Amino acid sequence: MTTLDPDKSVELDLANDGVPAKGAQGETLTAERLDEINSFERPNAVPPRLIRAPLKDEKLHFTLPARSVTVVQVPK
């Protein structure tokens, strides 16, 4: 998932649709600047950060930071 707004985070609820899961987790890549990159000089400029989405009312709730790309897995 990606956020289109470079300045604001996004709250997102995804319907579970009967998949047996207690939540989801994954990794988010984000940085202070939109054009930030990892390099040999700064290998952790854009570090992966753990993200968790609890299951509530049959929906997975995510808070995605601004300027981010997120990958999640829903374990069975």
Secondary structure, DSSP 4 states (H G I P E B T S, - for coil): -B-S-SS--EEEEEE-TT---SEEEEEEEE-SSTT----SS-TTSS-EEEEEEEEETTEEEEEEPSSEEEEEE---
